[in-house]
Amino acid sequence: MSVSSSLLRLRCRAVVRGEEGALKEAMSGLSAAGGSAGARAAFSYCARQVRTYEYHHYLCLLRLPPAARQAAFALRAFNIETAKAMDTSSNPRTGLMRLLWWQEALDKVFSGRPVEHPVAQALSSSLGSEQRVISKRWLKRSVEARVSDAQRERGEPPETMAEMERYAENTQSGILYSILQAAGVRSAAADHAASHLGKASGLLLLLKAFPYHLGRTGRITHLPREVAEKHGLVAAGSRDVAVEPSEKFSEAVFEVAAAANAHLQRARELRGSVPPPALPVLLPAVAAQVFLDSLRRAGFDVFDPRLARGVMGVSPLWFQMKVAWHAWRSSY
């Protein structure tokens, strides 16, 4: 075995061990800061939710300083709860009620009133005196965007790419803004990078979810109508997008992916002006790039089963190594 291969194996083992060690450090940091048993249980719940549903974000959050990491887990878990609201309900009205419940829960959390939900409890603990200020407006805007999306008639797709980008901004960039606040970062450049990164991540997340939504509802609900019509995916007199795998559909996916890639590159161009404490917050750029690369290898066929394997279409270990490499180089 070569020296380089031996070093790679050692590095892989260190990455795997480091994952659990970083999480234990975050939880022990909460205990050392005087966190109650209830708060520790709430943060543990959030960490498990992120690890289960957004493993790529889980790995990125472990690179944050412990003080910001706890709040970041709560924020990501909140995003998961609201994103799942419609998907876990067979009745759309039930899903909408869950989103409206979260609107009310946020008002209670930010006014200091108790809410019997572990994610809400973790958010409340993150607003304590020893934590950095987190603004309610980004979280409220996220829920409002999901409520508006849920209220679209018959699952109507957005009309334009700009509308789809606004949805991505409100649901994804807002979480990044909040994590930057939790990390104590006050930087226009970091916010600008987070805006573009959130749009890129949001667009790619919607593409990645096409197979799930097609299987669940029988239609594609987040391909902009202007893109679908441009590529001949909407028949005359029809309101639905033709979704069978085809060259035309792959071309439409490519157009959305190209828009995501443009936002990702703009976020990365700001690297030189982003303050060092913000760099770990922007590590989800790695996940966006990995999925773009996987999508490219699949010929922009979102139904290619390889895209559902591992993490963003690559092995979990390889993804961990990518995150570790960028974190070590202080890049994203």
N, C-alpha and C positions, 0 to 999 in steps of 0.2 A: 504494500500500500504506500502511495506517495505521501510526502509530508503535507502537501496541500489537501489531499483527501482526508488525512488524519485530523488536520485542523478544522476542516469542514464538519466532520463528524462531531468533534468536540464542541464546535460552535452550535450545532443543532441541538445537542444535549443540553447545553447551557440555556438555549432559548426556551426549551420545553420546561426546564426546572425554573427558569426565571418567571415564567407566566404565573405559576402558582405562588411563587415567593412574593411577587409584586402585589398580588391580590391580598395575601396575608398581611403584607406591610400596610396596605390601605386600611384594612379592618382593624389592625392593631393600633394604627394611628388614631382611629376614631375612639378606641377604648382609652388610649393614653390621654386623649383630649377630654375625657370625661363623658363620652357618649353613653347613653342609657342602653340597657339590654334591648329595649324596643327599637331604638335607633339603629343599633348594630344589626338586628334582625331585618329591619327595613332595607338597609344598604345591602345586606347579603342577598335579599330577594332581588333587588335591582341588578346586582352583579350576575345572578343566575339567569335573569331574563335576558340581559344583553348577551351573555355567553351562549344562550340557547338560540336566540332569534337573530342576533347580529354579531356573529363571532368575529367578523372583520373589525367591527368597531370595538369589541371587547379587547382584542389584541392591541389596538391603537390606544385605548384608554389606559392600559397598563403602563404606558410610557409617560403618563402625566405625573407630576409631583403628587404625593399622597393627599395634600390638602385640597387640590383641585380634582383629584381622581374621584373622591367620594361624591362630590356634587355632580361630576360628569356622568357617573353611573346612574344617578337619580334622573338626570336630564335625558339620557338615552333611553332609560326604562320608560319615562313619561312618553317619549316619542313612539316607542313600541306599543304602549297601551292605546294611544290614540290612532296609530296606524292600523292596529288590529281590530278596532272597534267595529268596522263594517264587515271585515273579512270573517270574523268569528260569529256573525249573526246570520241566521237563515232568513230572518225578517229584517228588511232594511230599516224599518221604523225602530226596531230594537237597537240596531247599530247607531242610528242617529241619536237615540235617547242616551246611549253611553257617551257619545261625544258631548252632548249638552250637559251631562253630569260632570264631565271633566271641566267644562267652562265654569260651572259653579264651584267645583272643587278648587280650582286655581284661585278664585276670589277668596275662598276660605283660607287657603294656605297663606296667601300674601296678606291677609288681615289677622293672622295669628290664631285662627279658629281650628280646632282638631278635625281631621278627616280620617275615617277608618279605612285606610287603604295603604299598603306598605310603600307604594311609589309616592303617594301624597305625603306620607310621613317622612320619607327620605328627602323630598323636596323641602319640606318644612324645616328639617334639621339643617339643610344646606343653607338656609337663610339666617342661621344663628349669628351671634356677634363675632365669632371667630372665622366666619366664612366671608368670602368676598360678595359684594352686592350683585344680585341677579335680578334683572329687570323682568317684570311680569309681561310686558307688551309682546315680547317675542314668542313667549309660550301661548299667550292668548291668540296671537295672530296665527300660530300654527293650528290651533284647534279650530279657529274660525275658517281657515282655508279648507280643512277637512270637512267641516260642516257644509260649506258651500259646495264642495265636491260631491258630498253624499246627497245633496238636494238636487243635483242635476237630473233633469227628466230622462227616464229610461236609460240612464247611464250614458247620456250624450257625451261624446268626446269634446275636448276643448277645441275651439274654432281655429286658433292660431298657435304657432310655436311660442310666441310671446306670452300667451295665456298659460301655456304649460310651464314655461320658465318661471312665471310668477308663482305658480303653485309650488315648484321646486324651491324657490327662494323662501317662501313662507314656511314650508314644512322642514326644510333641511338646513338652509343657511341660518335660520333663526336659532336652531339648536347649537350651531357652531358659535354664533354670537354669544349665546348664554354660557357656553363652556369657556370662551375667552374671558368673559366677565368673572366666572368662577376662578379662573387662573390669575386674576388680577391684571389682565392685559387691557390697556386703554390705548389703542393704536388705530388710526384711520387706515393704514396700510394693511394691518391684520384683518380688519373688518372687510376691506375691499377684497382681499384674498379669500376670506370666508364666504363672501357673497358669491363669487365665481365658483368656488369649490362646491358650495351647497347646490348651486344650479346644475353643475356637472353631475354630482352624486344623485340628485333628485331625478334628472332625466334618465340616467342609467338605471336607477332603481325601478323606474316605471317600465323601462324596456325589459328588465330582468323579470318583472312580474307578469309580462304578457301571457306566458303559458298558464300560470296559475289562474289569472282572471278569465282566460278563455275557457278553461275547464270548469270554473265555478259558475260563470254567468253566460257562457256561450258567445261572448262578444269581446272585442278589444275596446276598452273605454278610455285609453289615454294616448291614442295616436292622434295628433292634431288633424282636424278635418282638412285643412289646407294642404297638409303633406299627403294624406290619403288620396285626395282628389288629384293632386299633381301626379301621383304614380298610378292612377287608374284603379284604385282599390275601392271606390264607391260607385256602384252601378246607378244609372239614371233612375231617379224616383225612389232610391233606397236611402235609408239613414244609417245603415250598418256598414262596417268595414269588412271587405273580403279578407279572411285571415288564413286561408290555406297557404302553406309554405310555397313561395314562388319567388322568382327573380324580382318581380315588382315589389313584393312585400319586403324582401331583403334590402332593396334600394331605399324604401321608405325608412326602414330601421337605420340604414347607413346615414340618412340625412339627420335623424335625431341624434345618432351617436356622434356625428361630425360636430353638431352644435355643442354637445357635451364636451367633446375634446377641445373645442375652442375655448370654452370656459375654464377647463382644467389648465390649459396652457397659459391663459391669462393669470390664473391664480399662481402658477409657478413662476411667472415672470416677475412677480412682486417679491420673490424670495429675498432679494437684497435689502429691501426696506422693511421687512417684517421683523419685529423684535424677537430675540431668542426665546423668551418664555412662550411665545405664540406658536413656535414651530411644532411642538408635540401635538397641539390642538388640531393642526392642519394635516396630520398624518393620514387621515382618511383619503387624501389624494392618492395614496398608494393603492388603496382598494379600487378607486375609480380607474386608475391606469391599468391595473391587472385585469379588471373586467373588460375594459376596452380592448386590450390585447387578446383576451379569450374570445371576445365577440368577433374580432378580426380573423382569428384562426378558424372560426366557425362560418366564415363567409357571411357574417351578419344575419345568420339564421338563428333567431332567438329561441327556436324550438329544438335546436341541437342539444341532445341530452348531456353533452360534455359540459355545457354551461352550468348545469345543476350539480356538478360534482365538486367535492372539496370546498374550497373557499374561492368564490368568484371564478370558478372554472379551473383552478390549480390546486395542487395538494396543500393541505393545511401547513405542513412543514415548510414548503417552499414559500407560502405566503408569510409565515412567521419570519423567515429569513429576510424577505423583502422589507418588512416593517422594521426589523432589527437593523438592517443595513442603512435605511434612510434615517432612522433615529440616531445611529452612530455618527452619520455624516451631517447631522443637524439639517436635514433637508426634508422635503415632502414632494 
